[in-house]
Amino acid sequence: MKFLRNILNKQKEAVEGNEKLKKFWPIFDSLDTFAFTPNHTTKSGSHIRDGIDLKRTMMTVIIALVPCLLFGMWNVGHQFYLAEGTPDVSMMEKFLYGLIEVLPLIVVSYGVGLGVEFIFCIKNGHEIQEGFLVSGMLIPLIMPVDVPLWMVGVATAFAVLIGKEIFGGTGMNVVNIALTARAFLFFAHPTKMSGDKVWIDGHTGATPLGDLATIQKYQAEMSAAADAGNQGLVDQLGTQIAELSEKTPSVMEAFIGTIPGSVGETSALCCLIGAIILLWTGIASWRIMVSFFVGGLSMGLLLNVVGGDTSQFMGLDPITQLMLGGFMFGLVFMATDPVTASQTNSGKWIYGFICGFLAILIRIANPAYPEGVMLAILFGNVMAPMIDHMVISFNIKRRKKRLQIA
C-alpha cells in the first residue's frame, strides 16, 4: 500500500502546485479518501472519533449488496436459457451471460451519477460526497435487464440532480435516490418498466406479480361476462386463468429467487444475507426491517380475510406475497436508508409499518401496477419528517405533564 500512497502523494503535490488543476481537487480527493482513511480533521464543532467514516459505511452496504448482484447476474442468464429451452447449460455460462447483460447497467449508472457529482463539486468547490457509491449500485439492481442504457443514464442524472443536488447533496435528500430514478422511468416510459416484454432478455415473459395482476383482471372480466350471460367468454377467461395459475411460483422458488424480475430483487435469500451484514455492522435499523415486514404481513392477512375467496391475488399466501417482487429488497436496502427514513426510534416503527402495509395494498389495489414497494417507500420518505415531528411533540407533551405532576 506504500507504493499506492507514494503515487497519490506525488499527484497531490502536482494538483496543489498548479493553479489550473486546483479546481479538480475534488476528483483527486475522492480517489485518495476512497483508498485511504482521510488524514484531516474537523476545524470546528464536535469532534467524533470513530474507525468508520461515511465511505466505509457506504462500502459496507455495497458488500451487503454483493449477494443480490451475483445471484441477479446468474438469474438473468438462467431466465434467458430457460426461455430458450436450454436450461441445462452450466452455472458459469448462465453467470457469464448475466454478467455481460448487467455490467453495462452498472457502468452507465456510476458513470453518469459520478459525472454529475464531479461537475457540481468542481463548480461549487466542495469535496465529493460518498452517497452515490450505494445509489450507483442500487439503480441497476432495481431495473429490468432489458431497459435501454440511455434510459438508465437519463434516470440517473434526473435522480442525482432533482433528487439530491437541489436539496444540498448527500445527507440532505428527501427521497431515496435509486427509487427516484426508477419512479422517473416508470412514469416517463411505463412500457419499458412494466408489462410482458421487459423481464426476460430477448423473450416475451412476465413476472409472477404481473401474472397475478392479470389473473385478478381476468377474474373481474369473467364475473362481468357471467352476469351478461356470455358463457363463451367465461370459458375462455377461465382457461387463461388456469394457465397463468400454473405459473405461480412456490414459496421456495420465490424465496430462492429463480423467477423473472428486476436484476437484484428476486432472491429473498440474498436479501436476508445482506440484512444480516447490515444489522451485524450496525448500519441499518432492525426496527424498520421488523416493522416493514409486520406491516406487509398484516396487509396480506387482511386481504386474505376480505377478498381471499373472490381474488386469487388477494388470497395468495401472505408469506409468498412478501417473497415476491421487490418487497424483501425494499425492506433491507431501501426503507432503511438512514437519510430518508425516520430518525426517532418510535418513528422507525411507525415508518416501517406504513411502508410495508402500503406496499402490499398498492400492489393489490392497482392491477396496472402490481409492484407497490417503490411508491410505498417514496411515500414513507415524504412522511418521515412529519412522523418524527409527531413523535418528538408527543414526547415533549408527556415530559411537560410529568414536570407539572412533580
C-alpha positions in Angstrom: 0.0 0.0 0.0 3.0 2.3 0.4 3.5 2.2 -3.3 0.0 3.5 -3.9 0.4 6.0 -1.1 3.5 7.4 -2.7 1.8 7.8 -6.1 -1.1 9.6 -4.6 1.2 11.9 -2.6 3.0 12.9 -5.8 -0.3 13.6 -7.5 -1.4 15.6 -4.5 1.7 17.8 -4.8 1.1 18.3 -8.6 -2.6 19.3 -8.0 -1.8 21.7 -5.1 1.1 23.3 -7.0 -0.8 24.1 -10.2 -3.5 26.8 -10.1 -5.3 25.3 -13.2 -5.5 21.9 -11.6 -6.7 23.1 -8.2 -10.3 23.2 -9.3 -10.1 19.4 -10.0 -9.1 18.8 -6.3 -12.5 17.1 -5.5 -11.7 14.3 -8.1 -8.2 13.6 -6.6 -9.6 13.8 -3.0 -12.3 11.3 -3.8 -9.7 8.8 -5.1 -7.4 9.4 -2.1 -10.1 9.0 0.6 -11.6 6.1 -1.2 -8.3 4.1 -0.9 -7.1 5.5 2.5 -8.6 6.9 5.6 -8.7 10.8 5.4 -5.8 12.4 7.2 -7.6 15.7 8.0 -9.8 16.6 11.0 -12.7 18.9 11.6 -11.8 22.5 12.3 -14.8 23.4 14.4 -17.8 21.9 16.2 -17.9 18.4 17.6 -15.0 16.0 17.1 -16.2 12.4 16.8 -13.6 9.7 16.9 -14.7 6.6 15.0 -13.0 3.9 12.9 -15.6 4.1 10.2 -16.2 7.2 8.1 -19.0 7.7 5.6 -17.1 6.0 2.7 -16.6 2.9 4.8 -20.2 2.8 5.8 -21.2 3.0 2.1 -18.7 0.2 1.2 -20.3 -2.0 3.9 -23.7 -1.5 2.2 -22.2 -2.4 -1.2 -20.7 -5.6 0.3 -24.2 -6.4 1.6 -25.5 -5.9 -2.0 -22.9 -8.3 -3.5 -25.1 -11.5 -2.9 -28.0 -9.9 -4.7 -25.8 -8.7 -7.5 -24.1 -12.1 -8.1 -27.4 -14.0 -7.9 -29.1 -11.5 -10.1 -26.4 -11.9 -12.8 -26.9 -15.7 -12.7 -30.7 -15.4 -12.7 -30.6 -13.2 -15.8 -28.7 -16.0 -17.6 -31.0 -18.7 -16.1 -34.1 -17.0 -17.3 -32.7 -16.4 -20.7 -31.7 -20.1 -21.2 -34.9 -21.2 -19.7 -36.8 -19.2 -22.3 -34.5 -20.6 -25.0 -35.4 -24.1 -23.9 -31.9 -25.0 -22.9 -31.9 -24.7 -19.1 -29.3 -27.4 -18.6 -26.3 -25.2 -19.5 -23.7 -24.8 -16.8 -23.9 -22.3 -14.0 -20.9 -20.5 -15.3 -22.5 -20.0 -18.7 -25.6 -18.5 -17.1 -23.5 -16.2 -14.9 -21.3 -15.0 -17.8 -24.4 -14.2 -19.9 -25.9 -12.3 -17.0 -22.6 -10.5 -16.3 -22.5 -9.3 -19.9 -26.1 -8.0 -19.7 -25.9 -6.4 -16.2 -22.4 -4.9 -16.3 -23.3 -2.1 -18.8 -26.2 -1.0 -16.5 -23.7 -0.6 -13.6 -21.2 1.2 -15.8 -23.8 3.7 -17.0 -25.2 4.2 -13.6 -21.9 5.0 -12.0 -20.5 6.9 -15.0 -23.5 9.3 -15.2 -24.1 9.7 -11.5 -20.5 10.3 -10.5 -20.0 12.6 -13.6 -22.9 14.8 -12.4 -21.5 14.8 -8.8 -18.0 15.7 -10.0 -19.4 18.6 -12.1 -21.2 20.0 -9.1 -18.1 19.5 -6.8 -15.8 21.3 -9.3 -18.3 24.1 -9.8 -19.0 24.7 -6.1 -15.5 23.9 -4.8 -16.5 21.3 -2.3 -15.5 17.7 -1.6 -17.1 14.8 -3.4 -19.9 13.1 -1.4 -19.9 9.4 -0.9 -23.7 8.7 -1.0 -23.7 7.7 -4.7 -21.4 4.7 -4.0 -24.6 2.9 -2.9 -27.1 4.6 -5.1 -25.0 3.8 -8.2 -25.3 0.1 -7.3 -28.9 0.1 -6.3 -30.1 1.7 -9.5 -29.1 -1.2 -11.8 -30.4 -3.8 -9.3 -33.9 -2.4 -9.4 -34.1 -2.2 -13.2 -35.3 -4.8 -15.7 -32.3 -6.2 -17.5 -33.8 -5.1 -20.9 -34.1 -1.4 -20.0 -32.3 0.7 -22.6 -29.0 2.1 -21.4 -29.9 5.7 -22.4 -32.9 5.5 -20.1 -30.7 4.4 -17.2 -28.4 7.4 -17.9 -31.3 9.9 -18.1 -33.0 8.5 -15.0 -29.7 8.5 -13.0 -29.0 12.1 -14.0 -32.5 13.1 -13.0 -32.3 11.4 -9.7 -28.9 13.0 -8.8 -29.9 16.5 -10.0 -33.5 16.7 -8.8 -33.5 14.1 -6.0 -30.3 15.2 -4.3 -28.2 18.1 -5.6 -31.0 20.7 -5.5 -31.6 19.8 -1.8 -27.9 20.3 -0.9 -26.2 17.0 -1.8 -25.7 13.8 0.2 -27.5 13.7 3.5 -30.0 16.4 2.5 -32.1 14.5 0.0 -35.8 14.0 1.0 -36.4 10.8 -1.1 -34.3 7.7 -1.9 -32.2 8.4 -4.9 -32.4 5.0 -6.5 -36.2 4.9 -6.2 -36.4 8.4 -7.6 -34.6 7.1 -10.7 -37.0 4.1 -11.0 -40.0 6.3 -10.4 -38.8 8.7 -13.2 -38.5 5.8 -15.7 -41.8 4.2 -14.6 -43.8 7.4 -15.2 -41.8 8.7 -18.2 -41.5 5.3 -20.0 -44.0 2.9 -18.5 -43.9 0.4 -21.3 -40.2 -0.1 -20.7 -40.6 -0.6 -17.0 -43.8 -2.8 -16.8 -45.6 -5.3 -18.9 -44.8 -8.6 -20.5 -41.8 -7.8 -22.7 -39.2 -6.4 -20.3 -38.4 -9.2 -17.8 -36.7 -11.9 -19.8 -33.9 -10.7 -22.1 -34.9 -11.2 -25.8 -38.1 -13.1 -25.0 -41.7 -12.3 -24.0 -42.3 -13.0 -20.4 -43.9 -11.6 -17.2 -43.1 -11.5 -13.6 -45.1 -13.6 -11.1 -46.7 -10.4 -9.8 -47.6 -9.4 -13.4 -49.3 -12.8 -13.9 -51.2 -12.5 -10.6 -52.4 -9.0 -11.6 -53.5 -10.3 -14.9 -55.4 -13.1 -13.2 -57.2 -10.6 -11.0 -58.1 -8.6 -14.1 -59.4 -11.7 -15.9 -61.5 -12.7 -12.8 -63.2 -9.3 -12.8 -63.9 -9.6 -16.5 -65.2 -13.2 -16.1 -67.6 -12.1 -13.4 -68.9 -9.4 -15.7 -69.2 -11.8 -18.5 -71.1 -14.3 -16.3 -73.6 -11.6 -15.3 -74.1 -10.8 -19.0 -74.6 -14.4 -19.8 -71.6 -14.7 -22.1 -70.6 -18.3 -21.4 -68.1 -18.4 -24.2 -66.0 -15.6 -22.8 -66.3 -17.1 -19.3 -64.8 -20.4 -20.5 -62.1 -18.6 -22.5 -61.1 -16.4 -19.5 -61.2 -19.5 -17.2 -58.7 -21.3 -19.4 -56.4 -18.3 -19.4 -56.6 -18.0 -15.6 -55.8 -21.7 -15.2 -52.7 -21.4 -17.4 -51.4 -18.4 -15.5 -52.2 -20.0 -12.2 -49.9 -22.9 -13.1 -47.0 -20.4 -13.4 -47.4 -19.1 -9.9 -44.1 -19.9 -8.1 -43.9 -21.9 -4.9 -42.7 -20.3 -1.6 -39.3 -21.9 -2.0 -38.9 -20.7 -5.6 -39.8 -17.2 -4.6 -37.5 -17.3 -1.5 -34.5 -18.5 -3.5 -35.4 -16.2 -6.4 -35.3 -18.4 -9.5 -38.1 -16.3 -11.1 -38.2 -13.4 -13.6 -37.9 -9.9 -12.2 -35.6 -6.9 -11.8 -31.9 -7.7 -11.7 -31.3 -7.8 -7.9 -34.8 -8.1 -6.4 -35.9 -11.7 -7.0 -33.9 -13.5 -4.2 -35.3 -13.1 -0.7 -32.5 -15.3 0.5 -29.8 -13.0 -0.8 -31.6 -10.0 0.7 -31.6 -11.7 4.1 -27.9 -12.3 3.8 -27.5 -8.6 3.1 -29.7 -7.8 6.1 -27.5 -9.9 8.4 -24.4 -8.0 7.2 -26.2 -4.6 7.7 -27.5 -5.5 11.2 -24.3 -7.1 12.4 -22.3 -3.9 11.4 -25.0 -1.6 12.9 -25.6 0.2 9.5 -29.3 -0.5 9.2 -32.2 -0.3 11.7 -33.7 -3.6 12.8 -36.8 -1.6 13.9 -37.5 -0.6 10.3 -36.9 -4.0 9.0 -39.2 -5.8 11.5 -42.0 -3.2 11.3 -41.8 -3.2 7.5 -42.2 -7.0 7.5 -45.0 -6.9 10.0 -46.8 -4.2 8.0 -46.7 -6.2 4.8 -47.7 -9.4 6.6 -50.7 -7.6 8.3 -52.0 -6.3 5.0 -51.5 -9.7 3.4 -53.5 -11.4 6.2 -56.2 -8.7 6.0 -56.6 -9.1 2.2 -56.9 -12.9 2.7 -59.9 -12.2 5.0 -61.5 -9.5 2.9 -61.1 -10.9 -0.6 -59.4 -14.3 -0.4 -62.5 -16.1 -1.8 -63.0 -13.8 -4.8 -59.5 -13.0 -5.9 -56.5 -15.3 -6.3 -54.2 -12.3 -5.8 -55.8 -11.3 -2.5 -56.0 -15.0 -1.5 -52.3 -15.6 -2.1 -50.4 -16.9 1.0 -49.1 -13.8 2.9 -45.6 -15.3 3.2 -45.4 -15.9 -0.6 -46.8 -12.4 -1.1 -43.9 -11.0 0.8 -41.3 -13.1 -1.0 -42.5 -11.9 -4.5 -41.4 -8.7 -6.2 -39.1 -6.2 -4.6 -40.7 -6.4 -1.1 -37.6 -8.0 0.6 -35.2 -5.9 -1.3 -37.1 -2.7 -0.3 -37.2 -3.9 3.3 -33.5 -4.4 3.6 -31.9 -1.8 1.3 -34.4 0.9 0.5 -36.6 1.6 3.6 -33.5 1.5 5.9 -31.8 4.4 4.1 -30.7 6.5 7.1 -31.1 9.8 5.3 -34.7 9.4 4.1 -36.1 7.2 6.9 -37.4 8.3 10.3 -34.7 9.2 12.8 -36.5 8.6 16.1 -36.8 5.0 17.5 -40.6 5.3 17.8 -40.8 6.9 14.4 -38.9 4.0 12.8 -41.6 1.5 14.0 -44.4 3.7 12.5 -42.4 4.5 9.3 -41.6 0.9 8.6 -45.1 -0.4 9.3 -46.6 2.2 7.0 -44.2 1.4 4.1 -44.8 -2.4 4.4 -48.6 -2.0 4.8 -48.9 0.3 1.8 -46.6 -1.8 -0.4 -49.0 -4.7 -0.4 -52.1 -2.5 -0.6 -50.8 -0.7 -3.7 -49.7 -4.0 -5.2 -53.2 -5.5 -4.9 -55.4 -2.4 -5.4 -53.9 -1.4 -8.8 -53.7 -4.3 -11.2 -51.9 -2.0 -13.7 -49.0 -1.6 -11.2 -48.5 -4.8 -9.4 -45.3 -3.8 -7.6 -46.1 -1.2 -4.9 -42.9 -1.2 -2.9 -41.4 1.8 -4.8 -44.4 4.1 -4.3 -44.9 2.9 -0.7 -41.3 3.7 0.3 -41.3 7.1 -1.5 -44.5 8.0 0.3 -42.8 6.9 3.6 -39.8 9.1 2.8 -42.0 12.1 2.4 -43.9 11.3 5.6 -40.8 10.5 7.7 -40.2 14.1 8.8 -43.8 14.5 9.9 -43.7 11.2 11.8 -40.5 12.3 13.7 -42.1 15.7 14.4 -45.2 14.0 15.9 -43.1 11.6 18.0 -41.0 14.5 19.4 -44.0 16.6 20.0 -45.7 13.8 21.9 -42.5 13.2 24.0 -42.4 16.9 24.8 -46.0 17.0 26.0 -45.5 13.9 28.0 -42.5 15.3 29.8 -44.3 18.6 30.5 -47.1 16.6 32.1 -44.5 14.8 34.3 -43.0 18.1 35.2 -46.4 19.5 36.2 -47.1 16.5 38.4 -43.7 16.7 40.0 
